[in-house]
Amino acid sequence: MRSILISDIGSIVGILPEGVNKKSGSEMSETGILEDAWLLVRDGKIVSFGTRYEGLPEADETISARGGMVLPSFCDSHTHLVYAGSRDGEFLDKINGLSYEEIASRGGGILNSADLLRRTSEEELYCQARERVLEVIRKGTGAIEIKSGYGLEKDAEMKMLRVIDRLKRETPALIKSTFLGAHAVGRGRTKREYVSDVCEKMLPEASSMADFVDVFCDEGFFTVEDTDRILSEAEKYGLRAKIHANELAVSGGVQVGVKHGALSVDHLERTTEAEIDALRGTETMPTMLPGASFFLNMPYGRAKEFIAAGLPLALASDYNPGSSPSGDMRFVWALGCIKMRLTPVQAFNAITINSAYAMGVSDIVGSITPGKIANLIITKPLRSLTEIPYLHHSPFIEKLMLRGEFFPSNRT
């Protein structure tokens, strides 16, 4: 078993004991830190760490962090990065004053992406998506959830899931896949017909490839009743829910997600005390997507109020061509601080351990814990953790390690 010792670490940040798989409430203001440290990796996993005063263990290879920090790599629990081409024309529509809802009502938005995806070969779709995965890795992300939802008919949705499956096998990131056939109603179908197609034609085949199921439960898309039907059918195939909820309106999506034991409920730009109450005492992770709020000029989620209520919170990128065309989790971290008024530590926990939880992998990634996969960021020498979201576009990564191996393009 090959071992790598990382020495001369200014500080290790994000240390958690084994068995702690998420942070809630006041815990989100804390993170384990060890200064003047070393960290040992063997066979792709974190083995141990300590201070230089304790002496260094033997290893097959030693590299110096040169005083930089070692952090767990970012985890992005909500993306749509398998898509074809671009929707930059809609970017101009938004600049000219059209809302997300108005673009969708004119047959644009998700439907435009679906039209283009169907015309794009599976190989070309894979090549485009692979470049995006490598892009976000270079920015520090080591675990990614990717949704379907730009097919909107059986063959195209399965094509997307096959592309995601190939990305799992052929890129170094840890990837989870989500079947989002209920992203919008496919052209030429009534909503009732389309929901039946999702339940009866798509889910049986999708269940063999997807890790999770998702529904866009929001105004103008799918109702609570539609969502309840789809999730009830998905449960027959063992697919756990991850819900789009409350992006455009207070939709009831949080409550129906909790009813079905959803792993996460995502977006949450528009919430009331009823949503906070519904989430108390559950295993569902509220997940906010500040990149979408930034790009669409929408409200930001009530992050501080959720934490003050004792809830956990994850942040994710929502990387997609229409409402958040970026998978830069460091920028998500900065938006969490600048726009949502989270402290740097709170937002750090939201993009690491809690986002890992929101994609079902916090037992193996998301923190510095012996036994977890060695997905690590080695930073340039920094004055503090705060400097990363503060200087939110200055290069900060010195080296990246995924699955215990250094990523070839190790600078950003």
C-alpha positions in Angstrom: 0.0 0.0 0.0 1.5 3.3 -1.1 1.7 6.0 1.5 2.1 9.8 1.2 3.1 12.1 4.1 2.1 15.8 3.8 4.5 17.7 6.1 5.0 21.4 7.0 1.2 22.1 7.2 0.4 25.5 8.6 -3.0 24.2 9.8 -5.4 21.3 9.1 -8.9 22.6 9.0 -12.1 20.6 9.0 -11.2 17.8 11.5 -14.1 15.7 12.7 -14.2 12.6 14.8 -15.4 9.4 13.2 -19.2 9.1 13.2 -20.0 12.8 13.0 -21.7 13.1 9.6 -23.3 16.5 9.7 -23.4 19.8 11.8 -26.5 21.5 13.0 -27.2 24.8 14.7 -24.4 26.1 16.9 -22.1 23.3 15.8 -21.9 25.0 12.4 -19.8 27.7 14.0 -17.1 25.2 15.0 -14.4 23.4 13.1 -11.5 21.2 14.2 -8.1 22.8 13.6 -4.6 21.5 14.2 -1.6 23.8 13.6 2.0 23.0 12.7 0.8 19.6 11.5 1.4 16.6 9.2 -1.1 14.2 7.6 -0.5 10.7 6.4 -2.4 9.1 3.5 -2.3 5.4 2.6 -4.1 3.5 -0.1 -6.2 6.5 -1.0 -7.4 7.2 2.6 -6.6 9.5 5.5 -4.7 7.4 8.0 -3.6 9.8 10.7 -2.4 13.3 11.5 -0.5 15.0 14.2 1.8 17.9 15.1 5.4 18.2 14.0 6.4 18.2 17.7 5.2 14.5 17.9 7.6 13.5 15.2 6.9 12.4 11.6 5.7 8.9 10.6 7.5 7.0 7.8 6.0 7.1 4.3 6.9 6.1 0.8 6.7 9.7 -0.4 6.8 13.0 1.5 5.7 16.3 0.2 5.8 19.7 1.9 2.7 21.9 2.3 5.1 24.8 2.7 3.0 26.3 5.4 -0.3 26.1 3.6 -3.5 24.8 5.0 -5.0 21.3 4.4 -8.8 21.2 3.9 -11.3 18.6 2.9 -12.1 19.2 -0.8 -15.5 20.9 -1.5 -18.6 18.8 -1.9 -21.3 20.0 -4.3 -24.6 18.3 -3.7 -26.7 19.9 -6.4 -25.6 20.3 -10.0 -27.1 19.9 -13.5 -23.7 19.9 -15.3 -24.7 17.3 -17.9 -26.2 19.6 -20.6 -25.7 20.4 -24.2 -24.4 23.7 -25.5 -25.3 27.0 -23.9 -28.2 29.3 -23.1 -26.4 32.5 -23.4 -29.3 34.0 -25.4 -31.4 33.8 -22.3 -28.7 35.6 -20.5 -29.5 38.6 -22.7 -33.2 38.1 -22.1 -32.6 38.4 -18.4 -30.5 41.5 -18.9 -33.4 43.0 -20.9 -35.8 42.4 -18.0 -37.4 39.0 -18.5 -37.8 36.8 -15.4 -36.9 33.1 -15.1 -40.7 32.4 -15.0 -41.4 34.5 -18.1 -38.6 32.8 -20.1 -40.0 29.4 -19.1 -43.6 30.4 -20.0 -42.5 31.3 -23.5 -41.2 27.7 -24.0 -37.6 28.6 -23.1 -35.4 27.6 -20.2 -35.4 23.9 -19.4 -37.3 23.1 -22.6 -34.6 24.7 -24.8 -32.0 22.7 -23.1 -34.0 19.5 -23.6 -34.4 20.3 -27.4 -30.7 20.7 -27.8 -29.8 17.7 -25.7 -31.9 15.4 -27.8 -30.0 16.5 -30.9 -26.6 16.0 -29.3 -24.9 12.6 -29.5 -24.2 10.8 -26.3 -20.4 11.0 -26.9 -20.5 14.7 -27.5 -22.7 15.1 -24.4 -20.1 13.1 -22.4 -17.2 15.2 -23.7 -18.9 18.5 -22.8 -19.8 17.2 -19.3 -16.3 15.8 -18.7 -14.8 19.2 -19.3 -17.1 20.7 -16.7 -16.3 18.0 -14.2 -12.6 18.7 -14.6 -13.2 22.4 -14.4 -14.9 22.1 -11.0 -12.2 19.7 -9.7 -9.5 22.3 -10.5 -11.5 24.7 -8.4 -11.4 22.4 -5.4 -14.5 20.1 -5.6 -14.0 16.4 -5.1 -17.6 15.1 -4.7 -20.4 16.1 -7.0 -24.1 15.2 -7.4 -25.3 15.4 -11.0 -29.0 15.4 -12.1 -30.7 14.3 -15.3 -33.7 16.5 -16.3 -32.8 17.9 -19.7 -34.1 14.9 -21.6 -37.8 15.1 -20.6 -38.6 11.8 -22.4 -37.4 8.3 -21.7 -34.6 7.8 -24.2 -33.0 11.2 -23.6 -33.2 10.9 -19.8 -31.6 7.5 -19.9 -28.9 9.0 -22.2 -28.1 11.5 -19.5 -27.9 8.9 -16.8 -25.5 6.8 -18.9 -23.3 9.9 -19.3 -23.3 10.4 -15.5 -22.5 6.8 -15.0 -19.5 7.1 -17.3 -18.4 10.2 -15.5 -18.4 8.2 -12.3 -16.1 5.7 -13.8 -13.8 7.9 -15.9 -13.1 11.0 -13.7 -11.4 11.1 -10.3 -14.4 12.9 -8.6 -16.8 11.0 -6.3 -20.1 11.3 -8.2 -23.7 10.6 -7.3 -26.5 10.6 -9.9 -30.1 11.8 -9.5 -33.0 11.1 -11.8 -34.9 14.4 -12.4 -37.3 13.4 -15.1 -39.8 15.7 -13.4 -37.8 18.8 -14.1 -40.4 20.3 -16.5 -43.3 18.9 -18.6 -41.9 17.6 -21.9 -43.2 19.3 -25.1 -46.4 17.9 -26.5 -47.6 16.3 -23.2 -50.1 17.4 -20.6 -48.8 17.4 -17.1 -51.0 14.4 -16.2 -49.7 12.5 -19.1 -46.1 13.4 -18.4 -46.3 12.5 -14.7 -47.6 9.1 -15.8 -44.7 8.7 -18.2 -42.2 9.5 -15.4 -43.8 7.0 -13.0 -44.6 4.2 -15.5 -42.0 4.5 -18.3 -38.9 6.3 -16.9 -38.6 5.3 -13.2 -38.3 1.5 -13.8 -35.3 1.9 -16.0 -33.8 5.0 -14.2 -33.8 3.1 -10.9 -31.0 0.8 -12.2 -28.7 3.8 -12.8 -29.7 6.6 -10.4 -28.8 7.0 -6.8 -31.6 9.4 -6.0 -34.9 10.8 -7.5 -35.8 14.5 -7.6 -38.9 16.6 -8.5 -39.1 20.3 -9.3 -42.0 21.0 -6.8 -42.7 24.6 -7.4 -45.0 27.2 -8.9 -45.5 26.5 -12.7 -43.8 23.1 -12.6 -45.0 20.2 -10.4 -47.5 20.3 -7.6 -47.3 18.7 -4.2 -49.8 16.0 -5.5 -47.6 15.3 -8.5 -44.5 15.1 -6.3 -46.2 12.8 -3.8 -47.2 10.4 -6.6 -43.7 10.4 -8.2 -41.9 9.9 -4.8 -44.3 7.1 -3.8 -43.6 5.3 -7.0 -39.8 5.9 -6.6 -39.9 4.4 -3.2 -40.9 1.1 -4.8 -37.5 1.0 -6.5 -35.5 2.1 -3.4 -34.7 5.6 -4.7 -34.5 8.2 -1.9 -35.7 11.8 -2.7 -33.8 15.0 -3.1 -36.4 17.8 -3.8 -36.3 21.1 -5.7 -38.5 23.3 -3.4 -39.5 26.9 -2.8 -37.4 28.6 -5.5 -40.2 30.5 -7.1 -42.9 30.3 -4.4 -43.7 28.7 -1.0 -44.7 25.5 -2.7 -45.2 22.8 -0.1 -42.1 21.1 -1.5 -40.3 21.0 1.8 -43.2 19.4 3.6 -43.8 16.7 0.9 -40.0 16.0 0.9 -40.0 15.5 4.6 -43.0 13.3 4.4 -41.0 11.0 2.1 -37.8 11.1 4.1 -35.9 13.2 1.5 -32.2 13.3 2.0 -32.3 17.0 1.1 -34.7 19.8 0.1 -32.9 22.3 -2.2 -33.2 26.0 -3.2 -35.3 27.4 -0.3 -35.2 31.0 -1.5 -38.7 31.5 -0.3 -39.5 30.0 3.1 -41.6 30.7 6.2 -41.6 29.4 9.8 -43.7 26.5 8.6 -40.7 25.1 6.6 -38.3 25.5 9.5 -40.8 23.7 11.8 -41.3 20.9 9.2 -37.5 20.3 9.1 -36.9 20.2 12.9 -36.1 16.7 14.2 -35.8 15.2 10.7 -32.9 13.7 8.8 -33.5 16.0 5.8 -30.7 18.5 5.0 -31.9 22.0 4.0 -29.7 23.1 1.0 -29.5 26.6 -0.3 -28.1 27.6 -3.7 -26.8 31.1 -3.6 -25.4 31.0 -7.1 -28.9 30.9 -8.5 -29.9 33.8 -6.3 -26.9 35.7 -7.5 -27.5 35.0 -11.2 -31.3 35.5 -11.2 -31.4 38.4 -8.8 -33.7 36.4 -6.5 -33.8 36.5 -2.7 -31.2 34.5 -0.8 -32.3 31.8 1.5 -32.7 32.6 5.3 -29.5 30.8 6.1 -28.8 32.4 9.5 -32.4 31.9 10.7 -32.2 28.2 9.8 -29.0 27.8 11.8 -30.4 29.8 14.7 -33.4 27.4 14.8 -30.9 24.6 15.4 -31.1 23.2 11.8 -28.2 22.0 9.7 -27.5 23.8 6.4 -25.7 22.8 3.2 -24.7 25.1 0.3 -24.3 23.9 -3.3 -23.7 25.4 -6.7 -26.8 24.5 -8.8 -24.4 24.5 -11.8 -26.7 24.6 -14.8 -26.9 26.6 -18.1 -29.9 28.7 -17.2 -29.8 29.9 -13.7 -26.4 29.3 -12.2 -23.7 28.7 -14.9 -20.9 28.1 -12.5 -19.7 25.2 -10.3 -17.1 27.3 -8.4 -17.8 26.2 -4.8 -15.3 28.7 -3.5 -17.5 31.4 -4.9 -20.5 29.7 -3.3 -18.6 29.9 0.0 -18.0 33.7 -0.6 -21.7 34.3 -1.4 -22.7 32.4 1.8 -20.6 35.0 3.7 -21.3 38.1 1.7 -24.9 37.7 0.8 -26.2 35.3 3.5 -24.1 36.7 6.3 -22.8 33.4 7.4 -19.4 33.3 9.1 -16.6 31.8 7.1 -16.6 28.7 9.3 -20.4 28.3 9.0 -20.2 28.5 5.2 -17.1 26.2 5.2 -19.1 23.5 7.1 -22.0 24.0 4.6 -19.9 23.3 1.6 -18.0 20.4 3.1 -19.5 18.0 5.7 -23.1 19.1 5.3 -23.0 19.1 1.5 -21.5 15.7 1.7 -24.4 14.6 3.9 -26.8 16.1 1.3 -25.5 13.7 -1.3 -25.2 10.7 1.0 -21.4 10.5 1.3 -20.5 12.3 4.5 -19.4 8.9 6.0 -16.5 8.8 3.4 -15.7 12.4 2.5 -16.4 16.0 3.7 -14.0 16.2 6.6 -10.5 15.4 7.9 -11.2 12.1 9.6 -9.1 8.9 9.7 -10.6 6.3 7.4 -12.2 8.8 5.0 -11.2 9.1 1.3 -8.2 11.5 0.9 -9.9 14.2 -1.1 -7.8 17.2 0.0 -7.0 20.8 -0.9 -3.5 22.0 0.0 -3.6 25.8 -0.1 -0.9 28.4 -0.6 0.3 29.9 2.7 -2.7 32.0 4.1 -3.2 34.2 7.1 -6.5 32.5 8.0 -9.4 30.5 6.7 -11.3 33.8 6.2 -8.9 34.8 3.5 -10.3 32.2 1.1 -13.9 33.6 0.8 -12.6 37.2 1.4 -10.3 37.1 -1.6 -12.9 35.1 -3.5 -11.2 35.0 -6.9 -7.5 35.1 -5.9 -5.8 31.8 -6.6 -5.5 29.8 -3.3 -4.9 26.2 -4.3 -1.4 24.8 -4.3 -2.2 21.1 -4.8 -5.3 18.9 -5.1 -5.5 15.3 -4.0 -8.4 13.1 -5.0 -8.7 9.5 -3.8 -5.1 9.8 -2.4 -3.6 10.8 -5.7 -2.5 14.3 -6.8 -4.7 15.7 -9.5 -2.5 16.5 -12.6 -3.8 20.0 -13.1 -3.0 21.1 -9.6 -3.1 24.8 -9.8 -6.0 27.2 -10.1 
